[in-house]
């Protein structure tokens, strides 16, 4: 299948592009390179430099590549930044998705797999979270991703069977696939921050230790980026029969302190950490139920927290300055 991967030079998108190639698909990456890295794009994939808000360029890329399907990864994904710049997030995440829909319909694309997020749930009442839980995002990032989901499914419904959509709601992506890992600026994710702290001795901030969790720190569901990529390939290949929304997580949460202990175990380092006040809007626990993905996509995560940390640590040691090395 010929697949256009928007945002395919980013952390998760580049791993997905590599897995698509390994599965025998033809891949064109479409990325603005605002936060993506050309070095992350796997050999064998074509790279088109373009903004997801540029509908004409998107349509040209889809048409020139002969795309039959799109994996739509291009987005802004920082919660704090979304609060500071809500209009920018609406432009990129929602209007960019609307541009993609128009380009897909104009060029005969029949399948779209959408990168969504657990942020659409906000602070859930029950964990593990199922896909029919209340949708109540607490920040513009979650709001714009939910709005994009709805736009995609509305377009699919209006297409009378010409377009099918699967939306994959990630929990906490982490780990590395060997040559590709996390290189964000600024970095806000716990595992790479903890690894850097273990390597350099910089104190890490722990936001809150009075949550109703076993050790008082937030619990999150960490899923290996390779497992995430496998879910995208499975969803792509099972459309149109597998249209709908799916949570991607392990079903098992780990607290902040548990992650720090795992990082110390893998690296042999010691992580100094300072306690800070809770961050507004941080729910105590976000853990996925992946039962729907197991049934419809034949997908289950395979990799443990130890593997996630070990793979991320290997990548950091090999790329001490990220892709700028």
N, C-alpha and C positions, 0 to 999 in steps of 0.2 A: 504494500500500500504506500502511496505517496503522501507524506505527512508534513504539514507546516507546524513548527513548534514556535509559538510566540514566546519571547522571554527565554529562549533556549540557550542563551549564553550565561544565564544565572545559575545559582547553586543547584537547585532541584531540576530546573529545565535542562541543564547540560547533561545531568545523569540520565534523565529520561531520553534525551536524544541518543545517548550512547546505547541505552538498552533497546531502543527502537531499531537502531542499526544492527545490533546483535541478533535481533529477532527477524531480520531480513527485510525491513522496511526501508524506503528511501526517505531521507530527511532534509528539509530546508529549515534552517533556524532564522527567525525574524526577530531582531533585537536592536533596541536603540543604543545599547552599550553604555547607558547612563550608569547602571550599576552592574551590568553584566561584564564578562571578560572574554575577549576573543580566544584566549588561550584555553578556556574551558570547553569550547566547542569541539566535539570529537572529530577526528579525521574521518572523512567520508560524508560529512554533512556540509551542505552549502550554507553560507552565511549571507544574509541580507541585512544591511544596517538600515533600520527604519523604526519610526515611532508608532506605537499601536493606535495613537489618535489620528494618524494620517491614513484615512480610508482609501484614498487613491493608491498610495504606495502598497498598502496591504493587499488591495485587490490585484495589483500588478504582480506582487510576489506570489499570491495564490495561483493566479492564472499562469505565470511563467513556469512555476514548479509543477503545474498539473495536479495540485493538491486535491486529494480525495477526502482528507480528514485534517482536522486541526486539533492540536493540544495547546490550549490557551493558558499560558503561564504568565504572560506579561502583566505586571501590576506593581504598585507600590505596596509595601507590606509592613510598615513600622507604625505601631499603635500610637506612640507619642507624637510622631510626626503628623499623623492623620488628624490629631486633635489641634495641632498648630496650623495645619494647612488643609482644612477639609475640602476646599474647592479644588485643589490640586488632585486630591484623591478621587473626587467625583469625576474629574476630567480623565484621569488615567484609567481608573478601575471600572467606572461605569460607562463613560462616553467611549473609552477605548474598546470596551466589550461590544458596545453598539456598533462601532466601526467594523469590528471583526464580523459581527453577524451580517451586516450588509455585504461585506466582501465575500463571505462564505456563500450567501444566497446568490450573489451575482456570478459566482464562478463554479457553482455546482458541487461545492463541498457537501457531503452527506452526513458527516459525523464530527461532533465537537466534544472533546473531553476538557472540562473546565477545572482549573485549580481554584478550589474554594478553601474554606477555613473553619475551624471550630469557633472562631470569633463570632460567627453568626448566632451562636447560642447565648452569648453574654455570660451571665452568672447562673448556671443551671440549678434547678431544684434537686435533681437526682443524678447520681453517677452510678455506673457508667452511663454515658449519654447515648441515647438512641436518636435516630434520624427524625423521628416525629416529636422530639422535644420542642418546647416553645422556642421560637426564634426571636431573640431580644438583644441584638448587639448593643454594646455600651460605648462604642466609639465609631468614628467615621470609617475607619478601615473595615470593620465588620459590617457596617451599614452598606458600604459601597459594594462589597463582595456579595452580600445578600441581594442587593438590587441587580447586580450583574447576573446572578443565578436566575432570578425571576425573568429578566429580559431574555435570556437564552431559552428558557423553557417556554416562554410565550412565543418566541420565534419558531421553536420546534412545533408547537401546537398549531400555529398558523400556517405552517409549511405543508400540511396535509401529507405527512409521511416522507417528505423529501429530506428532512433534517432530523437527526436524533442527537440527544445531549445526555451526557453523564457529568454530574458535578461531584467532585471528590473533596470532601471536607477534611483537611489535614489537621492533625493535632501537632505535636512538636517534632518537626523534622530535625534530624541530627545525623552525625556520622559522615563518612566519605566513601568514595568508590575506588580509591587508589589515586588516579591522577586528578580527580575533581573533589574539592572540599569547600568549606565555608570561608568566604573572604568578603566580609561586609565592612563598610565604612560609613558610619560607626558600627561596631559590633554590639549587638544587644542580647544575643542568645547565651543562655547559661553555660552550656558545655564548652564552646570555644573560649568564652571568658574565663572559665575555671581552668582550662588547659593553659591559657596564657598566664594566669596567676600562678599555677604550679611551676611553670617554666621560669617565670621572671620574679616571683615573689611579691607581686603587687597585690595588695589587699583587695578582696572582693566584697561587694556589698550584698548582704542578705536582707531582703525587704520583708520584715515581719517574722516574728517567731511565736505569735499568739493565735494562729489559725486553729480551727478545730480539726487538726490532723495529728497523726501519731507523734510527731516531733515538733509540731507547732509551725512548721514552714510549709509553703505551698506545694501541692502535689500536681505533677503534670505527667502526661502520657508521651514518652519519647519513642519515636518510630524511626527506624533506619532509612536513610534516603534511598538505598537500594530497594527496600521493601516498598517504599512509595512509588518508585519508578516502575516496579513490577505491576502495581495496581493500575497504573496508567495504561500500560501495554495491554493488560487484561481487559480493561474497560473499552479501549479502542477496538480490540478485536472482537468483543462481544456485542458491540452496538450493531444494529438498533435494538436488539432484544434486551440489552442491559441498561436502557435509559433510566435515569433517576438520580437520586442523591445517595452518597455513601460516605460513612465515616471511615477514616484511615488512622487507626491507632492500634495499640497492642492490647488494650483492655486492662493493662496493669500500670498503675501510676508510681512515680518515684518522687520523693520530696527533694527539696533543694539540698538539704544536708546529706541525703543518701547519694545524690549525684556528686557532691563534693568528696564524699568518702570513696566513691568509685574512681573518680579522677585521681585521687591520691594513690589508690591501690595500683592503677595502671601506670602512672607516671613515676611513682616513687617519690614524688614531691610533697610538700606540705602547703596547703592553701590557707593563708591568713584571711580571715573574713571579719568584716565589721557589720554589726547589726544596724539596720536603718528602719525607719517607719514603714508601715505598709504603703504600697502604691495604690492610689485610688483605682477602683475597678478590678483589682486582682481577686478573682474568686479563689476560695480555699483549694478546690480540687477540680481538675478537668481531665477526665478519663473517658475514653471512647468505648462504646460497644461496636465491634466490627462484624457482628453476626450477619448483617445484610450483605456486606462485601464477601463474606465467606460463602454465602449461599449463591449469590448472583454472579460473582466474579471468580469464584473458586480461589479467593485470595486470603491468605493469613500471613501476618508478619512472622519472619523466621529468626530475626536477629535480636540478641539480648542487649541490655544496657551496657554490659561489659564490652561487647563487640562494637557497639556504637562509639563508646569512648576510645577504645583501642584504635579503631579505624581513623577517627578524627585526630587522635594524637599522632599517628603515623603520618597523616597528611601535613599536619602542622610542622613536624620535624623536617619533612621533605621540602616544605614551602614556608620557611621562617618569615618571609616578607609577603606571603600570599602569592598571587599570580604576578606580582611585580618582581619576583625573584629572578 
